[in-house]
């Protein structure tokens, strides 16, 4: 996946595994078959991952890689997200302490001021002919739909605040009072817009727009946006149970509302989840595994299962395993 990973570092492997960075280390037999290429002897370590059926079908070079990590998605999409192609240009010195430039309207050289080593290097933008005509006709370079609004989850008075190292604590505190998080602003929006109280925190971006400057939610007039709650770990304490409540609770105007069940205000979100019946029959652990199965690989799900057994109270570990055994073992056919 990464062009910086040199093929010379590849070694024979008995099975496919993953390195510390999440990149695949492919199974490679030691066949003792070699070929000569430019007086260099090459063996199976120099063969890129491929699929024989695809090579025969398309009769061209096709490199096949396993995409199992978030870095893989970043690698695939970075080309259309990184901006225009750029090149580094160097202005070459013609004489001592002078640089020769050529005017476009005249072929006579013009003497410039003494050389500035920093200004010698210019970051220039390069647009190919294909991209130029594509932009000239106004075609879209890339497209993504629907838009996704990331929704942070934090406990009361635990929102993230950014500040400079030399800033006074008083200014930081004052800014924290006026710059509300998306969750805090959701409480305020429920007070201001009663018709929005039939939406959960995760459903809110479908009908409301987040204004980052004023830190408030305003009614949406157009567009389709999907809300996505930040993930939390089962060992993150009350934050894990807060997120569980947010996926179901609608119309809350404070953190106390989220801890209130049948008129009783509980001291922790875990107690509130228990009162709602969310912690019976290990439902929270089943939901945690189900949610992560949409993006995690089997080995990661097995690690999560062990983490839940060690750090959490599971009533029926056997049922938890067999209910999700397909997700836990869907890589078994690839193991040798």
Residue pairs with C-beta under 8 A, 6 or more apart in sequence:
1 23
1 24
1 65
1 67
1 71
1 72
1 75
2 23
2 75
5 23
7 45
7 46
7 48
10 28
10 45
10 46
11 28
11 45
12 28
12 29
12 30
12 44
12 45
13 25
13 26
13 27
13 28
14 27
14 336
15 27
15 335
15 336
16 24
16 25
16 26
16 27
16 66
16 334
16 335
16 336
17 24
17 25
18 24
18 25
18 68
18 69
18 299
19 25
21 71
22 68
22 69
22 71
23 69
23 71
24 65
24 66
24 68
26 49
27 336
28 44
28 45
28 47
29 44
30 43
30 44
31 43
31 44
32 43
33 43
33 44
34 41
34 42
34 43
35 41
35 42
36 42
48 63
49 63
49 64
49 65
50 62
50 63
50 64
51 62
51 64
54 62
54 64
55 61
55 62
65 72
67 73
67 76
68 297
80 141
80 142
81 142
84 125
84 126
84 127
85 125
85 126
85 127
85 128
86 123
86 124
86 125
86 126
87 124
87 126
88 121
88 122
88 123
88 124
89 121
89 122
89 124
90 120
90 121
91 99
91 101
91 119
91 120
91 122
92 99
93 99
93 115
94 100
94 109
97 114
97 115
98 111
98 112
98 114
98 115
99 112
99 115
99 120
100 109
100 110
100 111
100 112
101 109
101 110
101 112
102 109
102 110
103 110
127 135
131 141
134 141
135 141
145 224
146 224
146 225
146 226
147 223
147 224
147 225
147 226
148 225
148 226
148 227
148 228
149 205
149 210
149 225
149 226
149 227
149 228
150 228
150 230
151 182
151 183
151 201
151 202
151 204
151 205
151 227
151 228
151 229
151 230
152 159
152 160
152 181
152 182
152 183
152 230
153 183
153 229
153 230
153 232
153 239
153 242
153 243
153 246
154 160
154 181
154 183
154 239
155 238
155 239
155 242
155 255
156 255
159 176
159 180
159 181
159 183
159 184
160 181
161 172
161 175
161 176
161 179
163 171
163 172
163 175
178 215
179 215
180 188
180 215
180 216
181 215
182 210
182 217
183 201
183 246
185 210
185 215
185 216
185 217
186 201
186 204
186 217
186 252
187 252
187 253
187 254
187 255
187 257
188 216
188 217
188 253
189 196
189 204
189 208
189 216
189 217
190 196
190 197
190 251
190 252
190 253
191 253
193 208
193 219
196 204
196 207
196 208
196 219
196 251
197 250
197 251
198 250
198 251
199 206
199 207
199 250
199 251
200 246
200 247
200 248
200 249
200 250
201 227
201 229
201 246
201 247
201 249
201 252
202 227
202 228
202 229
202 246
202 247
203 227
204 217
204 227
205 220
205 225
205 226
205 227
206 220
206 224
206 225
206 226
206 227
207 219
207 220
208 217
208 218
208 219
208 220
209 217
209 218
209 219
209 220
209 221
209 225
210 217
211 217
211 218
229 243
229 246
229 247
230 243
231 243
231 291
231 292
232 239
232 240
232 243
233 240
233 307
234 240
234 284
234 285
234 288
234 304
234 307
234 308
234 311
234 312
235 307
235 311
235 312
238 268
238 269
238 270
240 284
241 268
241 269
241 270
241 272
241 273
241 284
242 258
242 269
244 269
244 273
244 278
244 284
244 287
245 258
245 269
245 272
245 273
245 276
245 278
246 258
248 276
248 278
249 257
249 258
251 257
252 258
256 265
258 269
258 272
259 265
259 266
259 267
259 268
259 269
259 271
259 272
260 266
260 272
261 272
261 275
261 276
262 275
264 275
266 272
266 275
270 279
273 279
273 284
274 280
277 283
278 284
281 315
281 316
282 314
282 315
282 316
282 319
282 320
285 308
285 312
285 314
285 320
286 320
286 323
286 324
288 304
288 308
289 301
289 304
289 305
289 308
289 320
289 324
289 327
290 324
292 300
292 301
292 304
293 301
293 324
293 327
296 304
297 331
298 327
298 328
298 329
298 330
298 331
298 332
299 331
301 324
301 327
301 328
302 328
305 320
305 321
305 324
305 328
308 314
308 320
309 317
314 320
321 328
